């Protein structure tokens, strides 16, 4: 099933996928889902506990199942987890079932937003900045490969980023034959 009317947000932790996703969904009168929140709702536990009990591999399997399920919905804005692009299946689900927007932000801004967040299991290290740089070295090419649209979230206000996103979506949809 192909439904480019869906909007899927990808990018690193702290890029604003959930915040922007909720706003975009509201502005476009669409449903909103966050894949991490859906995993927590399905399992009844938070993501750090899943990482603790099942490791990253166990979490990624759950993530792929949720992304497959959610991307089959229609009229949806989906905020994915930062590592969703690691699985080839997820990248295919996202590319084939919606318009993918990569919310890009530099390491400095990401660290300001999530550097001390205890709900980010991958950043619970002695040097979160180094960890984030390593994560981005792997994920950046995958984000770019998967994205239809790339938006820098940088220091702009949420409203400014959303306006840019809506404008780029309109342009993308008009050139891809969608309304």
ZIBELLIN-V268932 format. One record per run of one state. SS is the DSSP state (alpha for helix, beta for strand, coil for the rest). FROM is the first residue (numbers start at 1). TO is the last residue. If there is no record, write none. Layout:
SS & FROM & TO
SS & FROM & TO
This chain:
coil & 1 & 6
beta & 7 & 10
coil & 11 & 16
alpha & 17 & 28
coil & 29 & 30
beta & 31 & 34
alpha & 35 & 43
coil & 44 & 46
alpha & 47 & 71
coil & 72 & 75
beta & 76 & 79
coil & 80 & 83
alpha & 84 & 86
coil & 87 & 87
alpha & 88 & 97
coil & 98 & 98
beta & 99 & 104
coil & 105 & 106
alpha & 107 & 114
coil & 115 & 120
alpha & 121 & 123
coil & 124 & 127
alpha & 128 & 146
coil & 147 & 148
beta & 149 & 152
coil & 153 & 157
alpha & 158 & 175
coil & 176 & 179
